[in-house]
Amino acid sequence: MLSRLTRPQAVAVCALPVVGLLATAVFAPLPFSVAQPGMTANVLGENRGTPVITISGAATRETRGQLRMTTIEATSPDAHVSLPDVLDSWFRTDQAVMPRDAVYPSGDSVKEIEQYNKEQMRQSQDAATRAALNHLDRSDQDIKVDLKLADVGGPSAGLLFSLGIIDKLDGDGSGGDLTGGRTIAGTGTITADGTVGPVGGVPLKTQAARRDGATVFLVPKAECGDAKAELPKGLRLIPVTTLKGAVKSLVALEKGTGSVPSC
């Protein structure tokens, strides 16, 4: 003989599995990373007491102003990111929720990811050097460029490395500084032929740039929309697609002649 449950009892019994599932969903790890504005570094100066750019085999010039590469800081690939973490970050402008695969290669260990990011940085530095020397028509000269930036991985500093090399070797091409004495920040990958590519995390990088004194930010043109969405007050965006275009824009900005593109 079967006993009958009252309606409140039946509701309580049915609710138990639902509560259990909700609790599991709330505290279960999710495939996301939480990112925030990271450090910036002036590629024309030193990082942790070591010059970022060292050039031998050619005369270099003293530079004014700053060219600051920008970064984001993300939770480690093995970090436990739960639903409350995601919801908290979703409503903050100083944090962003990003798919973990968009930040780190999928399926790799933490050590493998660190090695991957180091290799990406090395390749970026090589491409940045070739792009800068090609731009100056000095690729056939015996010029050695050494780039050092501690604890930073990935390819997103490529554009700023190239601009730093150009500023140290040639400035604006007529005796002035490429920066015009300003603090200029930016981001973007670079290829040896000078093509600038998108990087991701731009809204957080603009915050880091403004925090560290930049008034101008060079952004890959494809990411103008993202950059404008949460642009800090007092920061001017200049879209770029090539190294040549970036140099031309900075010279126009410095001299006050010609048009400077905007997002």
C-alpha positions as CSV (number, residue, x, y, z in Angstrom):
1,M,0.0,0.0,0.0
2,L,1.5,3.4,-1.0
3,S,1.3,6.4,1.2
4,R,0.5,9.8,-0.2
5,L,2.6,12.9,0.4
6,T,1.0,16.3,1.1
7,R,1.5,19.0,-1.5
8,P,4.2,20.8,0.6
9,Q,6.0,17.6,1.2
10,A,5.9,16.7,-2.5
11,V,7.3,20.2,-3.4
12,A,10.0,19.9,-0.8
13,V,11.1,16.4,-2.2
14,C,11.1,17.7,-5.8
15,A,13.0,20.8,-4.8
16,L,15.9,18.9,-3.3
17,P,17.5,17.8,-6.6
18,V,17.0,21.3,-8.0
19,V,18.7,22.9,-5.1
20,G,21.5,20.4,-5.4
21,L,22.0,21.2,-9.1
22,L,21.9,25.0,-8.4
23,A,24.5,24.6,-5.7
24,T,26.7,22.6,-8.0
25,A,26.3,25.2,-10.8
26,V,27.1,28.1,-8.4
27,F,30.3,26.6,-7.1
28,A,31.5,24.5,-10.1
29,P,34.5,25.8,-12.0
30,L,33.6,27.5,-15.3
31,P,35.7,27.7,-18.5
32,F,36.4,31.5,-18.1
33,S,39.2,33.7,-17.0
34,V,38.8,37.0,-15.1
35,A,41.0,39.8,-16.4
36,Q,41.9,43.2,-15.2
37,P,44.3,46.0,-16.3
38,G,47.9,44.9,-16.0
39,M,51.3,46.5,-15.9
40,T,52.6,48.8,-18.6
41,A,56.3,49.3,-19.5
42,N,58.1,52.2,-21.3
43,V,60.0,50.4,-24.1
44,L,62.2,53.5,-24.5
45,G,63.4,53.1,-20.9
46,E,64.2,50.4,-18.4
47,N,62.2,47.5,-16.9
48,R,63.4,46.2,-13.5
49,G,66.7,48.0,-14.0
50,T,67.4,46.6,-17.5
51,P,67.0,48.6,-20.7
52,V,64.1,47.2,-22.7
53,I,65.8,48.0,-26.0
54,T,69.5,47.7,-26.6
55,I,70.9,48.5,-30.0
56,S,74.5,47.8,-31.2
57,G,76.1,48.4,-34.6
58,A,74.4,51.8,-35.1
59,A,74.3,55.1,-33.4
60,T,71.3,55.7,-31.2
61,R,69.7,58.9,-30.0
62,E,68.5,60.2,-26.7
63,T,64.7,60.1,-26.5
64,R,62.1,62.1,-24.7
65,G,58.6,60.9,-23.9
66,Q,57.5,57.4,-23.4
67,L,56.1,54.5,-25.5
68,R,54.3,52.2,-23.1
69,M,53.3,48.7,-24.0
70,T,50.2,47.5,-22.1
71,T,49.1,44.2,-20.6
72,I,46.2,42.6,-18.9
73,E,46.4,40.3,-15.8
74,A,44.2,37.2,-16.0
75,T,43.5,34.5,-13.5
76,S,45.9,31.6,-14.0
77,P,44.8,28.8,-16.4
78,D,44.3,26.4,-13.5
79,A,42.3,28.9,-11.3
80,H,38.9,28.0,-10.1
81,V,36.5,30.6,-11.6
82,S,32.9,30.1,-10.4
83,L,29.5,31.7,-11.2
84,P,29.7,34.3,-8.4
85,D,33.2,35.4,-9.8
86,V,31.7,35.7,-13.3
87,L,28.7,37.7,-12.1
88,D,30.8,40.0,-10.0
89,S,33.1,40.8,-12.8
90,W,30.3,41.1,-15.4
91,F,29.1,44.4,-13.8
92,R,32.6,45.9,-13.2
93,T,34.4,48.2,-15.7
94,D,37.8,47.3,-14.3
95,Q,37.4,43.6,-14.9
96,A,36.3,41.5,-17.8
97,V,35.2,37.9,-18.2
98,M,36.9,36.2,-21.1
99,P,36.7,32.6,-22.4
100,R,39.7,30.8,-21.0
101,D,40.6,29.6,-24.5
102,A,40.8,33.2,-25.6
103,V,43.4,33.9,-23.0
104,Y,45.3,30.6,-22.9
105,P,45.8,27.7,-25.3
106,S,43.4,24.9,-24.5
107,G,44.5,21.6,-23.2
108,D,47.9,22.6,-22.1
109,S,49.5,22.5,-18.6
110,V,50.5,25.7,-16.8
111,K,54.1,25.1,-17.7
112,E,53.3,24.4,-21.3
113,I,51.3,27.7,-21.5
114,E,54.2,29.6,-19.9
115,Q,56.6,28.2,-22.5
116,Y,54.1,29.0,-25.3
117,N,53.8,32.6,-24.2
118,K,57.5,33.0,-24.0
119,E,57.9,31.6,-27.5
120,Q,55.2,34.0,-28.7
121,M,57.1,36.9,-27.2
122,R,60.3,35.8,-28.8
123,Q,58.8,35.6,-32.2
124,S,57.1,38.9,-31.7
125,Q,60.4,40.6,-30.8
126,D,62.1,39.1,-33.9
127,A,59.3,40.3,-36.1
128,A,59.3,43.8,-34.4
129,T,63.0,44.1,-35.1
130,R,62.7,43.1,-38.7
131,A,59.7,45.4,-39.2
132,A,61.5,48.4,-37.7
133,L,64.7,47.9,-39.8
134,N,62.7,47.3,-42.9
135,H,60.8,50.5,-42.3
136,L,64.1,52.4,-42.0
137,D,65.6,50.6,-45.0
138,R,68.4,49.4,-42.8
139,S,67.7,45.7,-42.8
140,D,70.9,45.1,-44.8
141,Q,73.1,46.7,-42.1
142,D,74.8,44.9,-39.3
143,I,72.5,46.2,-36.6
144,K,71.7,44.0,-33.5
145,V,68.7,44.7,-31.4
146,D,68.2,43.1,-28.0
147,L,64.7,43.3,-26.4
148,K,64.1,42.4,-22.8
149,L,60.9,42.6,-20.9
150,A,60.6,40.5,-17.7
151,D,57.6,38.4,-16.9
152,V,55.6,39.4,-20.0
153,G,54.5,36.9,-22.6
154,G,52.6,36.8,-25.9
155,P,52.8,38.9,-29.1
156,S,50.9,42.0,-28.2
157,A,53.9,44.3,-27.6
158,G,55.1,43.9,-31.2
159,L,53.9,47.3,-32.5
160,L,55.4,49.2,-29.5
161,F,58.8,47.4,-29.8
162,S,59.0,48.4,-33.5
163,L,58.2,52.0,-32.7
164,G,60.7,52.1,-29.9
165,I,63.5,50.8,-32.2
166,I,62.5,53.4,-34.8
167,D,62.5,56.2,-32.2
168,K,65.9,55.2,-30.9
169,L,67.5,55.0,-34.3
170,D,65.7,57.7,-36.3
171,G,63.1,59.6,-34.2
172,D,60.7,61.4,-36.4
173,G,63.2,61.4,-39.2
174,S,64.0,65.1,-38.9
175,G,65.7,65.4,-35.5
176,G,62.6,65.2,-33.3
177,D,61.1,62.5,-31.1
178,L,58.5,60.1,-32.5
179,T,56.6,60.7,-29.3
180,G,56.7,64.5,-29.4
181,G,57.6,64.2,-25.7
182,R,54.2,62.7,-24.9
183,T,53.4,59.5,-23.0
184,I,52.0,57.3,-25.7
185,A,50.7,53.8,-25.1
186,G,49.3,51.1,-27.3
187,T,49.0,47.5,-28.3
188,G,49.1,45.3,-31.4
189,T,50.9,42.4,-32.9
190,I,53.4,43.0,-35.7
191,T,54.7,41.1,-38.7
192,A,58.0,41.5,-40.4
193,D,56.3,43.4,-43.2
194,G,54.8,45.9,-40.7
195,T,51.2,44.6,-40.6
196,V,49.5,45.4,-37.2
197,G,47.1,42.8,-35.9
198,P,44.4,42.7,-33.1
199,V,45.1,41.4,-29.7
200,G,42.1,41.4,-27.4
201,G,41.6,42.9,-23.9
202,V,41.8,46.4,-25.3
203,P,39.3,48.1,-22.9
204,L,41.4,46.9,-20.0
205,K,44.6,48.0,-21.7
206,T,43.3,51.5,-22.2
207,Q,42.6,51.7,-18.5
208,A,46.1,50.6,-17.7
209,A,47.5,53.2,-20.1
210,R,45.6,56.1,-18.7
211,R,46.4,55.0,-15.1
212,D,50.1,55.2,-16.0
213,G,49.9,58.7,-17.6
214,A,49.3,58.0,-21.3
215,T,47.3,60.6,-23.3
216,V,47.4,58.8,-26.6
217,F,46.6,55.1,-27.3
218,L,47.5,53.3,-30.6
219,V,44.9,50.6,-31.2
220,P,44.6,48.0,-34.0
221,K,41.8,49.5,-36.2
222,A,39.8,46.3,-36.0
223,E,39.4,46.9,-32.3
224,C,38.3,50.5,-32.4
225,G,34.8,49.6,-31.3
226,D,36.0,47.7,-28.2
227,A,38.4,50.5,-27.3
228,K,35.7,53.2,-27.6
229,A,33.1,51.3,-25.5
230,E,34.8,52.1,-22.2
231,L,37.4,54.7,-23.1
232,P,39.0,56.5,-20.1
233,K,38.6,60.3,-20.1
234,G,41.6,62.1,-21.4
235,L,42.9,59.3,-23.7
236,R,42.9,59.8,-27.4
237,L,42.6,56.8,-29.7
238,I,44.6,56.5,-32.9
239,P,43.7,53.4,-35.1
240,V,46.5,51.7,-36.9
241,T,46.8,48.9,-39.5
242,T,50.5,49.1,-40.4
243,L,53.7,50.3,-38.8
244,K,54.1,52.9,-41.6
245,G,50.7,54.3,-40.7
246,A,51.5,54.4,-37.0
247,V,54.7,56.3,-37.6
248,K,53.0,58.7,-40.0
249,S,50.2,59.4,-37.4
250,L,52.7,60.0,-34.6
251,V,54.7,62.4,-36.8
252,A,51.6,64.3,-37.8
253,L,50.5,64.5,-34.1
254,E,54.0,65.7,-33.1
255,K,54.3,68.4,-35.8
256,G,50.7,69.4,-35.8
257,T,50.6,69.0,-39.6
258,G,48.5,66.5,-41.6
259,S,45.6,64.5,-40.5
260,V,45.7,62.2,-37.5
261,P,43.1,59.4,-37.8
262,S,40.7,58.6,-35.0
263,C,38.3,55.8,-34.1
